[in-house]
Amino acid sequence: MTIKDKVVVITGASSGIGEATAKILAAKGAKVILGARREDKLQEITKAIGPNASYQVTDVTKKADVKALLDLAVTRYGRLDVLFNNAGIMPREKLADAKYDNWEKELQVNVMGVLYGIGAALPIMQQQHDGLIITTDSVAGHVVYPESAVYNGTKYAVRAIMEGLRQEERLHGIRSTIVSPGSVSTELAKTVDNPVIQEEMAKVFQQSTPEQRRMTALDPEDIANAVAYVVDQPKHVAISDMLIRPTAQAV
């Protein structure tokens, strides 16, 4: 297994996909460094994982925070093998609602947070002539739908950024991957900031059995397993994009 002893930094690691990925990779022998804003959750997850895990409180909208998180990996382990840009938010609104604050937050977290990670990781990985940068994108970065234009825009931007990264760094031994989930049962739904949509989402879960829910919303572990698959590939294999939907998802 090529996962063993890999040094992996994960943002958005205090719940959902980030937490699940940290636990799965650490169980396979990786050294995981967790970044997120909620220290209590980070402490809990790090304790549950054990000695293969460490953390640093990180706000991905702050360039210095992101750099400090990656520097921690190098200080502690001497290298950085994988950066998993996983932090994200998903407000949902019509453009006519003019929720400027939400739009600015989406751009800061979903786009600038990714760029801060890439900017901090590249000098380290270029010196190593090796590295893998993974970013959580979304089906929303492949398909546009109503009440989501700005979120769609941030995720389309991530696709463009990551493809540019692939082209620029491919001869430096640095690989890049976007993982594009469909519906996943995570705390991301709490960032929707739209009571009507949140109520509709809640009804789906209330009226479904666990088996039915899995057909319409993936578990975080489903995406974490996909990330582990990417990390496990040898250096000559570059997986550029993984689009992962629950079986019953229409869009």
DRENVOKE-169053 format. One record per residue: residue number from 1; x, y, z of N, C-alpha, C in turn. Coordinates in steps of 0.1 Angstrom, whole numbers, plus 5000, padded with zeros to 4 digits. Layout:
- NUM | X | Y | Z | X | Y | Z | X | Y | Z
...
This chain:
- 1 | 5008 | 4988 | 5000 | 5000 | 5000 | 5000 | 5009 | 5012 | 5000
- 2 | 5006 | 5022 | 4991 | 5014 | 5034 | 4990 | 5009 | 5044 | 5000
- 3 | 4998 | 5042 | 5007 | 4993 | 5051 | 5016 | 5001 | 5052 | 5029
- 4 | 5007 | 5040 | 5033 | 5014 | 5039 | 5045 | 5026 | 5050 | 5046
- 5 | 5026 | 5057 | 5057 | 5036 | 5067 | 5060 | 5035 | 5080 | 5051
- 6 | 5025 | 5081 | 5043 | 5023 | 5093 | 5035 | 5019 | 5104 | 5045
- 7 | 5024 | 5116 | 5043 | 5020 | 5128 | 5051 | 5009 | 5136 | 5044
- 8 | 4997 | 5136 | 5050 | 4985 | 5141 | 5044 | 4979 | 5153 | 5052
- 9 | 4978 | 5164 | 5046 | 4971 | 5176 | 5053 | 4957 | 5177 | 5047
- 10 | 4947 | 5178 | 5056 | 4933 | 5178 | 5053 | 4927 | 5191 | 5058
- 11 | 4921 | 5199 | 5050 | 4913 | 5210 | 5055 | 4898 | 5206 | 5056
- 12 | 4890 | 5214 | 5063 | 4876 | 5210 | 5065 | 4875 | 5197 | 5072
- 13 | 4885 | 5194 | 5082 | 4886 | 5181 | 5087 | 4879 | 5178 | 5100
- 14 | 4870 | 5188 | 5104 | 4863 | 5186 | 5117 | 4850 | 5178 | 5116
- 15 | 4846 | 5174 | 5104 | 4834 | 5167 | 5103 | 4833 | 5161 | 5088
- 16 | 4823 | 5153 | 5086 | 4819 | 5149 | 5072 | 4831 | 5142 | 5065
- 17 | 4833 | 5147 | 5052 | 4842 | 5140 | 5043 | 4857 | 5141 | 5049
- 18 | 4860 | 5153 | 5054 | 4873 | 5155 | 5060 | 4876 | 5146 | 5071
- 19 | 4867 | 5145 | 5081 | 4869 | 5136 | 5092 | 4870 | 5121 | 5087
- 20 | 4861 | 5117 | 5079 | 4861 | 5103 | 5074 | 4873 | 5100 | 5067
- 21 | 4878 | 5109 | 5059 | 4891 | 5107 | 5051 | 4903 | 5106 | 5061
- 22 | 4903 | 5114 | 5071 | 4914 | 5114 | 5080 | 4914 | 5100 | 5087
- 23 | 4903 | 5095 | 5091 | 4902 | 5082 | 5098 | 4906 | 5071 | 5089
- 24 | 4901 | 5071 | 5077 | 4904 | 5060 | 5068 | 4919 | 5060 | 5064
- 25 | 4925 | 5071 | 5061 | 4939 | 5072 | 5057 | 4948 | 5068 | 5069
- 26 | 4945 | 5073 | 5081 | 4953 | 5070 | 5092 | 4952 | 5055 | 5095
- 27 | 4941 | 5049 | 5093 | 4940 | 5035 | 5096 | 4948 | 5027 | 5086
- 28 | 4951 | 5033 | 5075 | 4960 | 5026 | 5065 | 4975 | 5030 | 5066
- 29 | 4978 | 5038 | 5077 | 4991 | 5041 | 5080 | 4996 | 5055 | 5077
- 30 | 4988 | 5063 | 5071 | 4992 | 5077 | 5068 | 4993 | 5085 | 5081
- 31 | 5001 | 5096 | 5080 | 5003 | 5106 | 5090 | 4994 | 5117 | 5086
- 32 | 4983 | 5120 | 5093 | 4973 | 5130 | 5089 | 4974 | 5143 | 5098
- 33 | 4974 | 5154 | 5092 | 4974 | 5167 | 5099 | 4961 | 5174 | 5095
- 34 | 4952 | 5176 | 5106 | 4939 | 5181 | 5104 | 4938 | 5196 | 5106
- 35 | 4931 | 5203 | 5097 | 4929 | 5217 | 5098 | 4914 | 5220 | 5097
- 36 | 4909 | 5229 | 5106 | 4895 | 5233 | 5106 | 4894 | 5244 | 5117
- 37 | 4882 | 5250 | 5118 | 4881 | 5261 | 5127 | 4877 | 5257 | 5141
- 38 | 4871 | 5245 | 5143 | 4865 | 5241 | 5156 | 4875 | 5232 | 5163
- 39 | 4882 | 5238 | 5173 | 4893 | 5231 | 5180 | 4887 | 5219 | 5187
- 40 | 4875 | 5220 | 5193 | 4870 | 5209 | 5201 | 4868 | 5197 | 5193
- 41 | 4863 | 5199 | 5181 | 4861 | 5187 | 5172 | 4874 | 5182 | 5167
- 42 | 4884 | 5190 | 5164 | 4897 | 5186 | 5160 | 4903 | 5177 | 5171
- 43 | 4902 | 5182 | 5183 | 4908 | 5174 | 5194 | 4902 | 5161 | 5196
- 44 | 4888 | 5160 | 5194 | 4881 | 5148 | 5195 | 4885 | 5138 | 5185
- 45 | 4886 | 5142 | 5172 | 4890 | 5134 | 5161 | 4904 | 5129 | 5162
- 46 | 4913 | 5138 | 5166 | 4927 | 5135 | 5167 | 4929 | 5124 | 5178
- 47 | 4922 | 5126 | 5189 | 4923 | 5116 | 5200 | 4918 | 5103 | 5196
- 48 | 4907 | 5103 | 5188 | 4901 | 5090 | 5183 | 4911 | 5083 | 5174
- 49 | 4918 | 5090 | 5165 | 4927 | 5084 | 5156 | 4939 | 5079 | 5163
- 50 | 4945 | 5087 | 5172 | 4957 | 5083 | 5179 | 4970 | 5090 | 5173
- 51 | 4981 | 5083 | 5175 | 4994 | 5090 | 5173 | 4997 | 5094 | 5158
- 52 | 4989 | 5088 | 5149 | 4991 | 5091 | 5135 | 4984 | 5105 | 5131
- 53 | 4978 | 5111 | 5141 | 4970 | 5124 | 5138 | 4975 | 5135 | 5146
- 54 | 4975 | 5147 | 5140 | 4977 | 5159 | 5147 | 4969 | 5170 | 5141
- 55 | 4968 | 5182 | 5147 | 4958 | 5192 | 5142 | 4964 | 5206 | 5144
- 56 | 4958 | 5215 | 5137 | 4960 | 5229 | 5140 | 4948 | 5237 | 5136
- 57 | 4943 | 5246 | 5144 | 4931 | 5254 | 5141 | 4934 | 5262 | 5129
- 58 | 4925 | 5261 | 5119 | 4928 | 5267 | 5106 | 4915 | 5273 | 5100
- 59 | 4916 | 5286 | 5096 | 4905 | 5292 | 5088 | 4911 | 5294 | 5074
- 60 | 4905 | 5286 | 5064 | 4911 | 5286 | 5051 | 4909 | 5300 | 5044
- 61 | 4901 | 5309 | 5049 | 4901 | 5322 | 5043 | 4912 | 5331 | 5047
- 62 | 4921 | 5326 | 5056 | 4933 | 5333 | 5061 | 4945 | 5326 | 5055
- 63 | 4952 | 5333 | 5046 | 4964 | 5327 | 5040 | 4975 | 5323 | 5050
- 64 | 4977 | 5330 | 5060 | 4987 | 5327 | 5070 | 4983 | 5314 | 5078
- 65 | 4970 | 5312 | 5080 | 4966 | 5300 | 5087 | 4969 | 5287 | 5078
- 66 | 4966 | 5288 | 5065 | 4968 | 5277 | 5056 | 4983 | 5274 | 5055
- 67 | 4991 | 5284 | 5054 | 5005 | 5282 | 5053 | 5011 | 5275 | 5066
- 68 | 5006 | 5280 | 5077 | 5010 | 5274 | 5090 | 5007 | 5260 | 5091
- 69 | 4995 | 5256 | 5086 | 4991 | 5242 | 5086 | 5000 | 5233 | 5078
- 70 | 5004 | 5238 | 5066 | 5013 | 5230 | 5058 | 5027 | 5230 | 5064
- 71 | 5031 | 5241 | 5069 | 5044 | 5242 | 5076 | 5045 | 5232 | 5087
- 72 | 5034 | 5230 | 5094 | 5034 | 5220 | 5105 | 5037 | 5206 | 5101
- 73 | 5032 | 5203 | 5089 | 5034 | 5189 | 5083 | 5049 | 5188 | 5081
- 74 | 5055 | 5198 | 5075 | 5070 | 5197 | 5071 | 5078 | 5197 | 5084
- 75 | 5075 | 5205 | 5093 | 5082 | 5206 | 5106 | 5082 | 5193 | 5113
- 76 | 5070 | 5187 | 5113 | 5068 | 5174 | 5121 | 5074 | 5162 | 5114
- 77 | 5072 | 5162 | 5100 | 5075 | 5149 | 5093 | 5085 | 5151 | 5082
- 78 | 5089 | 5163 | 5079 | 5100 | 5166 | 5070 | 5095 | 5166 | 5055
- 79 | 5082 | 5165 | 5053 | 5077 | 5165 | 5039 | 5062 | 5167 | 5039
- 80 | 5057 | 5169 | 5027 | 5042 | 5170 | 5025 | 5039 | 5162 | 5012
- 81 | 5032 | 5150 | 5014 | 5029 | 5142 | 5003 | 5016 | 5145 | 4996
- 82 | 5006 | 5148 | 5005 | 4992 | 5151 | 4999 | 4986 | 5163 | 5006
- 83 | 4980 | 5172 | 4999 | 4971 | 5182 | 5004 | 4957 | 5179 | 4999
- 84 | 4948 | 5178 | 5008 | 4934 | 5176 | 5005 | 4926 | 5189 | 5009
- 85 | 4924 | 5197 | 4999 | 4916 | 5209 | 5000 | 4901 | 5205 | 5001
- 86 | 4896 | 5205 | 5013 | 4882 | 5199 | 5014 | 4872 | 5209 | 5020
- 87 | 4877 | 5220 | 5026 | 4868 | 5230 | 5032 | 4859 | 5236 | 5022
- 88 | 4846 | 5238 | 5025 | 4837 | 5244 | 5016 | 4824 | 5247 | 5022
- 89 | 4816 | 5257 | 5016 | 4803 | 5260 | 5021 | 4794 | 5261 | 5009
- 90 | 4780 | 5260 | 5011 | 4771 | 5259 | 5000 | 4758 | 5267 | 5002
- 91 | 4759 | 5280 | 5004 | 4747 | 5288 | 5004 | 4739 | 5286 | 4991
- 92 | 4725 | 5286 | 4992 | 4717 | 5285 | 4980 | 4707 | 5296 | 4980
- 93 | 4707 | 5304 | 4969 | 4698 | 5315 | 4967 | 4697 | 5319 | 4953
- 94 | 4687 | 5326 | 4949 | 4686 | 5332 | 4936 | 4695 | 5344 | 4935
- 95 | 4699 | 5347 | 4923 | 4707 | 5359 | 4921 | 4700 | 5371 | 4925
- 96 | 4687 | 5371 | 4923 | 4678 | 5383 | 4926 | 4678 | 5385 | 4941
- 97 | 4681 | 5375 | 4949 | 4681 | 5377 | 4964 | 4693 | 5386 | 4968
- 98 | 4703 | 5388 | 4960 | 4714 | 5397 | 4962 | 4720 | 5395 | 4976
- 99 | 4723 | 5382 | 4979 | 4729 | 5380 | 4992 | 4745 | 5381 | 4991
- 100 | 4749 | 5394 | 4991 | 4763 | 5397 | 4988 | 4772 | 5390 | 4998
- 101 | 4768 | 5390 | 5011 | 4777 | 5384 | 5021 | 4779 | 5369 | 5019
- 102 | 4768 | 5362 | 5015 | 4770 | 5348 | 5012 | 4779 | 5346 | 5000
- 103 | 4778 | 5355 | 4990 | 4786 | 5353 | 4978 | 4801 | 5355 | 4981
- 104 | 4803 | 5365 | 4989 | 4817 | 5368 | 4993 | 4823 | 5356 | 5001
- 105 | 4815 | 5351 | 5010 | 4820 | 5339 | 5018 | 4823 | 5327 | 5009
- 106 | 4814 | 5325 | 5000 | 4816 | 5314 | 4990 | 4829 | 5315 | 4983
- 107 | 4831 | 5327 | 4978 | 4844 | 5329 | 4970 | 4856 | 5328 | 4979
- 108 | 4855 | 5333 | 4991 | 4866 | 5332 | 5000 | 4869 | 5318 | 5004
- 109 | 4859 | 5310 | 5008 | 4861 | 5296 | 5013 | 4864 | 5287 | 5001
- 110 | 4855 | 5287 | 4991 | 4855 | 5277 | 4981 | 4866 | 5279 | 4970
- 111 | 4870 | 5292 | 4968 | 4880 | 5295 | 4958 | 4893 | 5299 | 4964
- 112 | 4893 | 5310 | 4972 | 4905 | 5315 | 4978 | 4911 | 5305 | 4988
- 113 | 4902 | 5297 | 4995 | 4908 | 5287 | 5004 | 4916 | 5276 | 4996
- 114 | 4911 | 5273 | 4984 | 4918 | 5263 | 4976 | 4931 | 5269 | 4971
- 115 | 4930 | 5282 | 4966 | 4942 | 5288 | 4961 | 4953 | 5290 | 4972
- 116 | 4949 | 5293 | 4984 | 4958 | 5295 | 4995 | 4965 | 5281 | 4998
- 117 | 4958 | 5271 | 4997 | 4964 | 5257 | 4999 | 4974 | 5254 | 4988
- 118 | 4970 | 5257 | 4975 | 4979 | 5254 | 4964 | 4991 | 5262 | 4965
- 119 | 4989 | 5275 | 4968 | 5001 | 5284 | 4969 | 5011 | 5281 | 4979
- 120 | 5006 | 5275 | 4991 | 5015 | 5271 | 5001 | 5021 | 5258 | 4999
- 121 | 5014 | 5249 | 4991 | 5019 | 5235 | 4989 | 5030 | 5235 | 4978
- 122 | 5028 | 5243 | 4968 | 5037 | 5241 | 4956 | 5052 | 5243 | 4959
- 123 | 5056 | 5253 | 4966 | 5070 | 5254 | 4969 | 5076 | 5242 | 4976
- 124 | 5068 | 5236 | 4985 | 5072 | 5224 | 4992 | 5073 | 5212 | 4982
- 125 | 5063 | 5210 | 4974 | 5062 | 5199 | 4965 | 5072 | 5200 | 4953
- 126 | 5074 | 5212 | 4948 | 5084 | 5215 | 4938 | 5098 | 5211 | 4942
- 127 | 5101 | 5214 | 4955 | 5114 | 5211 | 4960 | 5115 | 5195 | 4961
- 128 | 5104 | 5189 | 4965 | 5104 | 5174 | 4966 | 5104 | 5167 | 4952
- 129 | 5099 | 5175 | 4942 | 5096 | 5169 | 4929 | 5086 | 5157 | 4930
- 130 | 5077 | 5160 | 4939 | 5067 | 5150 | 4942 | 5056 | 5156 | 4950
- 131 | 5043 | 5151 | 4948 | 5032 | 5156 | 4956 | 5019 | 5154 | 4949
- 132 | 5008 | 5154 | 4957 | 4995 | 5152 | 4952 | 4986 | 5163 | 4959
- 133 | 4979 | 5170 | 4951 | 4969 | 5180 | 4956 | 4955 | 5175 | 4951
- 134 | 4946 | 5173 | 4961 | 4933 | 5169 | 4959 | 4923 | 5180 | 4964
- 135 | 4913 | 5183 | 4956 | 4903 | 5193 | 4960 | 4889 | 5187 | 4959
- 136 | 4881 | 5189 | 4969 | 4867 | 5186 | 4968 | 4860 | 5196 | 4959
- 137 | 4855 | 5191 | 4948 | 4847 | 5199 | 4939 | 4833 | 5196 | 4942
- 138 | 4825 | 5193 | 4931 | 4811 | 5190 | 4933 | 4804 | 5186 | 4920
- 139 | 4794 | 5179 | 4920 | 4786 | 5178 | 4908 | 4781 | 5192 | 4903
- 140 | 4780 | 5201 | 4913 | 4777 | 5215 | 4910 | 4787 | 5222 | 4901
- 141 | 4799 | 5216 | 4900 | 4809 | 5221 | 4892 | 4809 | 5216 | 4878
- 142 | 4799 | 5207 | 4875 | 4797 | 5201 | 4862 | 4784 | 5204 | 4856
- 143 | 4774 | 5208 | 4865 | 4760 | 5210 | 4860 | 4755 | 5222 | 4868
- 144 | 4749 | 5232 | 4860 | 4743 | 5244 | 4866 | 4728 | 5242 | 4868
- 145 | 4723 | 5246 | 4880 | 4709 | 5245 | 4883 | 4704 | 5257 | 4891
- 146 | 4691 | 5260 | 4891 | 4686 | 5272 | 4897 | 4689 | 5273 | 4912
- 147 | 4690 | 5285 | 4917 | 4692 | 5289 | 4931 | 4706 | 5284 | 4935
- 148 | 4715 | 5283 | 4926 | 4729 | 5279 | 4930 | 4739 | 5284 | 4921
- 149 | 4736 | 5295 | 4914 | 4745 | 5300 | 4904 | 4759 | 5304 | 4909
- 150 | 4759 | 5310 | 4921 | 4772 | 5314 | 4927 | 4780 | 5302 | 4932
- 151 | 4773 | 5293 | 4938 | 4780 | 5281 | 4943 | 4785 | 5273 | 4931
- 152 | 4776 | 5272 | 4920 | 4781 | 5265 | 4908 | 4793 | 5272 | 4903
- 153 | 4793 | 5286 | 4903 | 4804 | 5293 | 4898 | 4817 | 5290 | 4905
- 154 | 4816 | 5289 | 4919 | 4828 | 5286 | 4926 | 4834 | 5272 | 4923
- 155 | 4825 | 5263 | 4921 | 4829 | 5249 | 4918 | 4834 | 5248 | 4904
- 156 | 4829 | 5255 | 4894 | 4834 | 5255 | 4881 | 4848 | 5262 | 4881
- 157 | 4850 | 5272 | 4890 | 4863 | 5278 | 4891 | 4873 | 5268 | 4896
- 158 | 4869 | 5260 | 4906 | 4878 | 5250 | 4911 | 4883 | 5240 | 4900
- 159 | 4873 | 5236 | 4892 | 4877 | 5227 | 4881 | 4888 | 5234 | 4872
- 160 | 4886 | 5246 | 4869 | 4895 | 5253 | 4860 | 4909 | 5255 | 4867
- 161 | 4909 | 5259 | 4880 | 4921 | 5260 | 4887 | 4929 | 5247 | 4888
- 162 | 4922 | 5236 | 4891 | 4929 | 5223 | 4892 | 4934 | 5218 | 4879
- 163 | 4927 | 5221 | 4868 | 4932 | 5217 | 4855 | 4944 | 5225 | 4851
- 164 | 4944 | 5238 | 4854 | 4956 | 5246 | 4852 | 4967 | 5241 | 4860
- 165 | 4965 | 5237 | 4873 | 4975 | 5231 | 4881 | 4981 | 5219 | 4875
- 166 | 4972 | 5210 | 4870 | 4977 | 5198 | 4864 | 4986 | 5201 | 4852
- 167 | 4982 | 5210 | 4844 | 4990 | 5213 | 4832 | 5004 | 5220 | 4836
- 168 | 5004 | 5229 | 4845 | 5016 | 5236 | 4849 | 5026 | 5227 | 4857
- 169 | 5021 | 5218 | 4865 | 5030 | 5210 | 4874 | 5032 | 5196 | 4870
- 170 | 5027 | 5191 | 4859 | 5028 | 5177 | 4855 | 5042 | 5173 | 4853
- 171 | 5051 | 5181 | 4848 | 5065 | 5178 | 4846 | 5073 | 5180 | 4858
- 172 | 5067 | 5184 | 4869 | 5074 | 5186 | 4882 | 5071 | 5174 | 4891
- 173 | 5064 | 5164 | 4886 | 5060 | 5153 | 4894 | 5049 | 5155 | 4904
- 174 | 5041 | 5166 | 4902 | 5030 | 5170 | 4911 | 5017 | 5166 | 4904
- 175 | 5009 | 5158 | 4910 | 4996 | 5154 | 4904 | 4985 | 5162 | 4911
- 176 | 4974 | 5163 | 4904 | 4962 | 5170 | 4909 | 4949 | 5162 | 4906
- 177 | 4940 | 5163 | 4915 | 4927 | 5155 | 4914 | 4916 | 5163 | 4920
- 178 | 4905 | 5164 | 4913 | 4892 | 5169 | 4919 | 4883 | 5157 | 4921
- 179 | 4877 | 5157 | 4933 | 4867 | 5147 | 4936 | 4854 | 5154 | 4937
- 180 | 4845 | 5150 | 4928 | 4832 | 5158 | 4926 | 4820 | 5150 | 4931
- 181 | 4816 | 5151 | 4944 | 4805 | 5144 | 4949 | 4792 | 5149 | 4945
- 182 | 4782 | 5141 | 4944 | 4768 | 5145 | 4944 | 4764 | 5147 | 4958
- 183 | 4751 | 5144 | 4961 | 4746 | 5146 | 4975 | 4753 | 5137 | 4985
- 184 | 4758 | 5143 | 4996 | 4764 | 5135 | 5007 | 4758 | 5140 | 5020
- 185 | 4756 | 5131 | 5029 | 4751 | 5134 | 5042 | 4762 | 5140 | 5051
- 186 | 4763 | 5153 | 5051 | 4773 | 5160 | 5059 | 4768 | 5173 | 5064
- 187 | 4776 | 5180 | 5072 | 4771 | 5193 | 5078 | 4771 | 5204 | 5067
- 188 | 4775 | 5201 | 5055 | 4774 | 5211 | 5044 | 4760 | 5217 | 5043
- 189 | 4750 | 5208 | 5045 | 4736 | 5212 | 5044 | 4733 | 5224 | 5053
- 190 | 4740 | 5225 | 5064 | 4738 | 5235 | 5074 | 4742 | 5249 | 5069
- 191 | 4750 | 5249 | 5058 | 4755 | 5262 | 5053 | 4746 | 5267 | 5041
- 192 | 4735 | 5260 | 5039 | 4726 | 5264 | 5028 | 4720 | 5278 | 5029
- 193 | 4716 | 5281 | 5042 | 4711 | 5295 | 5045 | 4699 | 5298 | 5036
- 194 | 4690 | 5288 | 5034 | 4678 | 5290 | 5027 | 4667 | 5281 | 5033
- 195 | 4658 | 5286 | 5041 | 4649 | 5278 | 5049 | 4640 | 5269 | 5041
- 196 | 4636 | 5273 | 5029 | 4628 | 5265 | 5020 | 4635 | 5252 | 5016
- 197 | 4647 | 5254 | 5011 | 4655 | 5243 | 5006 | 4659 | 5234 | 5017
- 198 | 4663 | 5240 | 5029 | 4666 | 5232 | 5040 | 4655 | 5223 | 5045
- 199 | 4643 | 5228 | 5044 | 4631 | 5221 | 5048 | 4628 | 5209 | 5039
- 200 | 4630 | 5212 | 5026 | 4629 | 5201 | 5016 | 4639 | 5190 | 5018
- 201 | 4651 | 5194 | 5021 | 4661 | 5184 | 5023 | 4658 | 5176 | 5036
- 202 | 4653 | 5182 | 5046 | 4650 | 5175 | 5058 | 4638 | 5165 | 5056
- 203 | 4629 | 5169 | 5048 | 4617 | 5160 | 5045 | 4622 | 5147 | 5038
- 204 | 4632 | 5148 | 5030 | 4637 | 5136 | 5023 | 4642 | 5126 | 5033
- 205 | 4650 | 5131 | 5042 | 4656 | 5122 | 5052 | 4646 | 5117 | 5062
- 206 | 4636 | 5125 | 5066 | 4626 | 5121 | 5075 | 4617 | 5110 | 5070
- 207 | 4615 | 5110 | 5057 | 4605 | 5101 | 5051 | 4612 | 5088 | 5045
- 208 | 4625 | 5087 | 5046 | 4633 | 5077 | 5040 | 4638 | 5067 | 5050
- 209 | 4639 | 5054 | 5047 | 4647 | 5045 | 5055 | 4662 | 5047 | 5052
- 210 | 4670 | 5041 | 5061 | 4685 | 5042 | 5059 | 4689 | 5037 | 5045
- 211 | 4683 | 5027 | 5040 | 4686 | 5021 | 5027 | 4682 | 5031 | 5016
- 212 | 4670 | 5037 | 5017 | 4666 | 5046 | 5007 | 4674 | 5059 | 5007
- 213 | 4678 | 5063 | 5019 | 4687 | 5075 | 5020 | 4700 | 5073 | 5013
- 214 | 4705 | 5061 | 5014 | 4718 | 5058 | 5007 | 4717 | 5059 | 4992
- 215 | 4705 | 5057 | 4987 | 4703 | 5058 | 4973 | 4703 | 5073 | 4968
- 216 | 4700 | 5082 | 4977 | 4698 | 5096 | 4974 | 4709 | 5105 | 4980
- 217 | 4716 | 5099 | 4990 | 4727 | 5107 | 4996 | 4738 | 5098 | 5001
- 218 | 4750 | 5100 | 4996 | 4761 | 5092 | 5000 | 4765 | 5094 | 5014
- 219 | 4773 | 5085 | 5020 | 4779 | 5087 | 5033 | 4793 | 5093 | 5031
- 220 | 4797 | 5101 | 5041 | 4811 | 5107 | 5039 | 4822 | 5096 | 5036
- 221 | 4820 | 5084 | 5042 | 4830 | 5074 | 5040 | 4831 | 5069 | 5025
- 222 | 4820 | 5071 | 5018 | 4820 | 5068 | 5004 | 4830 | 5077 | 4996
- 223 | 4830 | 5089 | 5000 | 4839 | 5099 | 4993 | 4853 | 5097 | 4999
- 224 | 4854 | 5094 | 5012 | 4867 | 5092 | 5018 | 4874 | 5080 | 5011
- 225 | 4866 | 5069 | 5008 | 4872 | 5058 | 5001 | 4877 | 5061 | 4987
- 226 | 4870 | 5070 | 4981 | 4875 | 5075 | 4967 | 4888 | 5083 | 4969
- 227 | 4889 | 5091 | 4979 | 4901 | 5099 | 4981 | 4913 | 5089 | 4984
- 228 | 4910 | 5079 | 4993 | 4920 | 5069 | 4996 | 4925 | 5062 | 4983
- 229 | 4916 | 5059 | 4974 | 4920 | 5053 | 4962 | 4929 | 5061 | 4954
- 230 | 4927 | 5074 | 4953 | 4935 | 5084 | 4946 | 4949 | 5084 | 4953
- 231 | 4949 | 5085 | 4966 | 4962 | 5086 | 4973 | 4970 | 5073 | 4971
- 232 | 4964 | 5062 | 4970 | 4970 | 5049 | 4969 | 4977 | 5046 | 4955
- 233 | 4974 | 5055 | 4946 | 4980 | 5052 | 4932 | 4995 | 5055 | 4932
- 234 | 5002 | 5048 | 4923 | 5016 | 5051 | 4922 | 5019 | 5064 | 4915
- 235 | 5031 | 5069 | 4915 | 5034 | 5082 | 4910 | 5031 | 5084 | 4896
- 236 | 5032 | 5073 | 4888 | 5030 | 5075 | 4873 | 5015 | 5075 | 4869
- 237 | 5006 | 5074 | 4879 | 4992 | 5074 | 4876 | 4985 | 5087 | 4882
- 238 | 4979 | 5095 | 4873 | 4973 | 5107 | 4877 | 4958 | 5106 | 4874
- 239 | 4950 | 5107 | 4884 | 4935 | 5106 | 4883 | 4931 | 5121 | 4884
- 240 | 4926 | 5126 | 4873 | 4923 | 5141 | 4872 | 4909 | 5144 | 4879
- 241 | 4899 | 5135 | 4877 | 4886 | 5139 | 4881 | 4878 | 5126 | 4885
- 242 | 4872 | 5126 | 4896 | 4863 | 5116 | 4900 | 4849 | 5122 | 4903
- 243 | 4839 | 5118 | 4895 | 4825 | 5122 | 4897 | 4817 | 5111 | 4904
- 244 | 4812 | 5114 | 4916 | 4806 | 5103 | 4924 | 4792 | 5107 | 4928
- 245 | 4782 | 5100 | 4923 | 4768 | 5103 | 4927 | 4762 | 5092 | 4934
- 246 | 4752 | 5094 | 4943 | 4744 | 5084 | 4948 | 4736 | 5078 | 4936
- 247 | 4733 | 5066 | 4936 | 4727 | 5059 | 4924 | 4714 | 5066 | 4919
- 248 | 4705 | 5071 | 4929 | 4693 | 5076 | 4925 | 4693 | 5091 | 4922
- 249 | 4704 | 5098 | 4923 | 4705 | 5112 | 4920 | 4703 | 5115 | 4905
- 250 | 4694 | 5125 | 4903 | 4690 | 5128 | 4889 | 4700 | 5137 | 4882
- 251 | 4705 | 5147 | 4889 | 4713 | 5157 | 4883 | 4728 | 5153 | 4884
